[in-house]
């Protein structure tokens, strides 16, 4: 029991410290502006572009797609920098020098970003209701909340893998931006999956967000949790696969870096 208690304390302390360190340079007003106005800007752009391009079609498709996709801001950028930022800050040798449980350290980096990402989606959906006519009157809101949480966890799983890749390259911002903007297309947020070429549909099916966005749209149309549960099970499964791959890559990097003395180099 003492070992479990110590691991839980390690998980929670690591979670809080890594999250605070990531945003230590931001003033609260700057952080709040990024959480409130960034989703609004993205949604305005893609909602108006999409409805115009489709000849004034239903804006709900774009509102829901981009609102759920907002979770990748925390899932991709936040988690990546929480994992990879130790090398830039010069704290990676201290992290790998401690005998602390690596599993708790690694997955603890994503916990606060799950909460942060889910809040971002709620803010985006609120903008959709208030300014863009999104109708959630037929929606099972608890089921939608669960869908948002699962989708955020899944996206953070990809972020954990990206964070480990950031330990191997100095071009992490390029990679992160490429993944983020690719998700705008491949996840079905702005282009129906059925309209994509066959090879793009294959890529979409192995990415997080795709099934979460689809489930959210179906729920908004009045479906129940039982009807979208297969999508949600697949979504969380994909996220866990990415997270586990990231964990093994993290362990491999530690082993190789210690052997070669390259903890602070690429």
Backbone torsions as a table, in degrees:
resi	resn	phi	psi	omega
1	UNK	NA	-36.0	179.6
2	UNK	-64.5	-39.3	178.9
3	UNK	-64.1	-43.0	178.3
4	UNK	-62.1	-45.1	179.7
5	UNK	-61.2	-43.4	180.0
6	UNK	-64.7	-39.0	179.3
7	UNK	-67.2	-38.6	178.1
8	UNK	-66.9	-38.7	176.1
9	UNK	-63.8	-43.2	177.6
10	UNK	-60.4	-43.8	179.8
11	UNK	-59.9	-48.3	-175.8
12	UNK	-69.8	-43.4	179.6
13	UNK	-65.6	-42.5	177.6
14	UNK	-63.2	-38.3	178.1
15	UNK	-60.7	-50.5	-177.0
16	UNK	-66.9	-44.5	-176.4
17	UNK	-67.1	-40.8	-179.8
18	UNK	-68.3	-35.3	179.3
19	UNK	-70.5	-43.7	178.2
20	UNK	-64.0	-39.5	180.0
21	UNK	-64.6	-36.1	-177.9
22	UNK	-66.1	-36.9	-176.0
23	UNK	-108.5	15.9	-176.4
24	UNK	-63.4	-27.6	-177.0
25	UNK	-84.0	-6.9	-178.9
26	UNK	-93.9	138.2	167.5
27	UNK	-76.7	150.6	-179.4
28	UNK	-53.7	-39.4	-178.7
29	UNK	-66.1	-34.5	177.9
30	UNK	-68.2	-42.4	178.9
31	UNK	-62.4	-44.8	-178.9
32	UNK	-64.3	-37.6	178.3
33	UNK	-63.5	-39.4	179.6
34	UNK	-67.5	-31.1	-179.9
35	UNK	-79.8	-29.5	-174.1
36	UNK	-94.7	-45.0	-171.4
37	UNK	-94.1	-25.6	177.6
38	UNK	-62.9	-47.2	176.2
39	UNK	-59.7	-37.9	-179.6
40	UNK	-64.0	-43.1	-179.2
41	UNK	-63.5	-45.4	179.8
42	UNK	-63.1	-43.1	-177.4
43	UNK	-68.3	-41.7	176.5
44	UNK	-57.0	-46.3	-176.4
45	UNK	-61.5	-54.0	-173.3
46	UNK	-77.6	-31.0	178.4
47	UNK	-66.5	-47.4	-178.7
48	UNK	-71.9	-37.3	176.7
49	UNK	-64.9	-44.3	-178.1
50	UNK	-67.3	-44.5	-179.7
51	UNK	-67.7	-35.1	177.2
52	UNK	-67.5	-44.5	-179.2
53	UNK	-67.0	-26.4	-180.0
54	UNK	-95.7	11.1	177.7
55	UNK	73.9	35.9	178.4
56	UNK	81.4	32.3	-179.3
57	UNK	-70.6	-175.0	-177.5
58	UNK	-65.6	121.0	-177.6
59	UNK	-76.0	-17.7	-178.0
60	UNK	-58.2	-34.0	179.3
61	UNK	-56.9	-46.7	-176.7
62	UNK	-78.6	-35.5	179.2
63	UNK	-62.6	-50.3	-178.3
64	UNK	-66.7	-43.6	-178.8
65	UNK	-59.3	-46.5	-178.1
66	UNK	-76.3	-30.2	177.0
67	UNK	-64.0	-45.3	179.3
68	UNK	-69.6	-35.9	-178.9
69	UNK	-65.6	-21.1	179.4
70	UNK	-58.5	-25.1	-180.0
71	UNK	-60.3	-23.3	-179.1
72	UNK	-72.1	-14.4	174.0
73	UNK	-62.3	-48.9	176.8
74	UNK	-75.3	-41.8	-175.4
75	UNK	-66.4	-40.0	-178.1
76	UNK	-89.8	-60.2	-174.8
77	UNK	-72.4	-49.2	-176.2
78	UNK	-62.0	-50.6	-177.2
79	UNK	-67.8	-40.0	179.8
80	UNK	-58.0	-46.8	-178.1
81	UNK	-74.3	-25.5	175.6
82	UNK	-67.4	-35.3	179.4
83	UNK	-84.2	-49.6	-174.2
84	UNK	-82.6	-14.6	-176.3
85	UNK	-67.1	-19.8	-179.5
86	UNK	-62.8	-34.2	179.9
87	UNK	-68.4	-43.9	-179.8
88	UNK	-66.1	-34.4	-178.7
89	UNK	-81.9	-7.9	-179.9
90	UNK	78.4	16.0	-177.9
91	UNK	-101.3	-0.1	-177.4
92	UNK	-62.3	-41.6	178.3
93	UNK	-60.2	-36.0	179.2
94	UNK	-69.5	-37.3	179.1
95	UNK	-64.1	-46.2	-178.6
96	UNK	-77.3	-14.6	178.7
97	UNK	-83.7	-16.5	-179.8
98	UNK	-81.7	147.8	177.9
99	UNK	-83.8	9.8	-176.2
100	UNK	-62.2	154.3	-179.0
101	UNK	-60.1	116.5	-176.3
102	UNK	-66.1	-34.6	-179.3
103	UNK	-60.8	-46.1	-179.5
104	UNK	-66.7	-41.4	178.9
105	UNK	-61.9	-46.1	-174.1
106	UNK	-67.1	-54.6	-175.9
107	UNK	-75.5	-21.2	175.2
108	UNK	-64.3	-25.9	-179.7
109	UNK	-64.8	-20.7	-175.7
110	UNK	-98.3	-14.9	-169.1
111	UNK	-59.6	-52.2	-177.9
112	UNK	-64.8	-28.0	-179.9
113	UNK	-75.3	-23.2	171.7
114	UNK	-64.3	-46.9	178.2
115	UNK	-65.1	-45.7	-178.9
116	UNK	-61.0	-43.4	-179.8
117	UNK	-66.4	-39.9	178.8
118	UNK	-64.7	-39.7	177.0
119	UNK	-62.9	-40.4	177.9
120	UNK	-59.9	-39.6	179.1
121	UNK	-66.9	-42.3	178.9
122	UNK	-61.3	-42.2	177.5
123	UNK	-61.6	-44.1	-179.6
124	UNK	-63.6	-43.1	177.9
125	UNK	-64.4	-34.7	176.9
126	UNK	-63.5	-43.4	174.7
127	UNK	-59.7	-40.3	-179.9
128	UNK	-61.6	-40.2	179.1
129	UNK	-70.3	-44.6	-173.7
130	UNK	-75.1	-36.4	-170.6
131	UNK	-115.8	-19.3	-172.2
132	UNK	-122.5	11.7	172.8
133	UNK	73.5	21.5	178.8
134	UNK	-67.2	127.4	-178.1
135	UNK	-104.4	112.2	178.3
136	UNK	-111.4	20.2	-176.3
137	UNK	-66.2	-27.5	-179.8
138	UNK	-96.8	5.9	-172.5
139	UNK	-87.6	137.0	170.3
140	UNK	-77.4	97.2	-172.1
141	UNK	-63.9	-41.2	175.1
142	UNK	-59.6	-39.1	178.1
143	UNK	-66.1	-38.7	177.0
144	UNK	-65.0	-40.3	177.1
145	UNK	-61.0	-42.3	177.4
146	UNK	-64.0	-39.8	178.6
147	UNK	-62.1	-43.0	178.0
148	UNK	-61.3	-44.5	-179.4
149	UNK	-63.2	-46.1	-179.6
150	UNK	-64.2	-41.9	-179.9
151	UNK	-65.3	-38.2	178.6
152	UNK	-66.4	-42.5	177.3
153	UNK	-60.8	-44.1	-179.7
154	UNK	-61.5	-43.4	-179.8
155	UNK	-67.1	-36.7	177.1
156	UNK	-66.3	-29.2	174.3
157	UNK	-60.3	-43.7	175.8
158	UNK	-64.9	-37.8	178.4
159	UNK	-61.9	-36.7	177.0
160	UNK	-62.8	-41.6	177.2
161	UNK	-65.2	-42.9	178.2
162	UNK	-63.3	-36.1	178.2
163	UNK	-61.8	-39.4	177.6
164	UNK	-69.1	-37.5	176.4
165	UNK	-64.2	-30.4	179.3
166	UNK	-67.2	-20.3	175.6
167	UNK	-74.5	-13.9	-176.0
168	UNK	-105.1	-7.7	-176.7
169	UNK	-142.5	151.1	176.7
170	UNK	-89.6	-8.1	-175.7
171	UNK	-99.0	43.3	-173.6
172	UNK	-66.7	-34.7	-179.6
173	UNK	-65.0	-39.0	177.5
174	UNK	-62.8	-45.3	-178.9
175	UNK	-64.8	-44.6	-179.6
176	UNK	-61.8	-45.8	179.2
177	UNK	-63.3	-38.5	178.4
178	UNK	-62.3	-45.0	-179.9
179	UNK	-66.0	-44.4	-177.9
180	UNK	-60.0	-49.4	-177.9
181	UNK	-73.6	-26.0	174.1
182	UNK	-65.8	-37.2	179.4
183	UNK	-64.8	-28.9	176.9
184	UNK	-60.9	-28.7	-178.4
185	UNK	-98.3	-53.1	-171.1
186	UNK	-72.9	-23.6	-176.2
187	UNK	-79.3	-9.7	-176.7
188	UNK	84.8	11.4	-179.7
189	UNK	-63.6	-36.4	-175.2
190	UNK	-126.7	-13.9	178.2
191	UNK	-130.1	124.5	178.3
192	UNK	-54.8	134.8	-178.7
193	UNK	-56.1	-37.7	-178.2
194	UNK	-64.3	-22.6	-179.6
195	UNK	-87.0	-6.8	-179.2
196	UNK	-81.7	153.6	173.3
197	UNK	-59.1	159.1	-174.1
198	UNK	-57.3	-42.5	-177.7
199	UNK	-66.9	-31.7	178.0
200	UNK	-72.2	-34.0	176.4
201	UNK	-64.5	-36.0	176.7
202	UNK	-62.8	-44.1	178.6
203	UNK	-63.7	-43.3	-179.7
204	UNK	-57.3	-37.9	-175.6
205	UNK	-71.2	-14.3	179.5
206	UNK	-110.2	12.0	179.2
207	UNK	-106.7	150.0	169.8
208	UNK	-68.6	170.1	180.0
209	UNK	82.9	-39.8	-172.7
210	UNK	-53.9	-52.5	-177.5
211	UNK	-77.0	-30.0	176.9
212	UNK	-65.4	-41.5	177.2
213	UNK	-65.9	-43.5	179.4
214	UNK	-61.7	-43.2	179.8
215	UNK	-64.6	-39.1	179.7
216	UNK	-64.1	-40.1	179.0
217	UNK	-66.2	-40.5	-179.9
218	UNK	-66.9	-40.6	178.1
219	UNK	-64.7	-40.0	179.1
220	UNK	-63.1	-26.7	179.7
221	UNK	-82.8	-5.1	175.5
222	UNK	114.7	5.3	-179.9
223	UNK	-75.3	170.0	-178.2
224	UNK	-105.2	170.0	-179.4
225	UNK	-61.6	-38.8	-178.7
226	UNK	-62.4	-30.3	-179.0
227	UNK	-74.6	-27.1	-178.6
228	UNK	-103.9	-0.5	-176.9
229	UNK	-58.1	-37.9	176.2
230	UNK	-60.3	-38.3	178.3
231	UNK	-64.8	-40.5	-177.2
232	UNK	-70.7	-38.2	177.0
233	UNK	-62.5	-42.9	177.9
234	UNK	-65.2	-38.8	-178.9
235	UNK	-63.2	-48.7	-179.4
236	UNK	-67.9	-32.5	177.9
237	UNK	-63.8	-42.9	178.6
238	UNK	-63.4	-42.8	178.9
239	UNK	-62.0	-40.7	179.4
240	UNK	-65.8	-37.1	178.1
241	UNK	-61.8	-47.1	179.0
242	UNK	-62.9	-42.2	-179.7
243	UNK	-62.9	-42.8	179.5
244	UNK	-66.5	-41.5	176.0
245	UNK	-59.5	-41.1	177.9
246	UNK	-62.9	-40.7	-179.9
247	UNK	-62.8	-44.7	179.6
248	UNK	-67.8	-35.5	176.1
249	UNK	-66.2	-38.1	177.1
250	UNK	-61.1	-45.5	179.6
251	UNK	-65.7	-39.8	179.0
252	UNK	-65.1	-42.0	179.5
253	UNK	-62.1	-42.0	179.6
254	UNK	-60.9	-45.6	-179.3
255	UNK	-61.7	-47.7	-178.3
256	UNK	-66.9	-39.5	-178.7
257	UNK	-66.0	-37.4	178.3
258	UNK	-69.8	-36.6	179.5
259	UNK	-67.0	-40.9	-173.1
260	UNK	-98.9	-6.2	-178.5
261	UNK	67.4	38.8	-175.4
262	UNK	-119.3	37.1	-177.7
263	UNK	-61.5	-32.5	-174.6
264	UNK	-111.7	14.9	178.5
265	UNK	-128.0	165.1	-179.9
266	UNK	-85.3	NA	NA
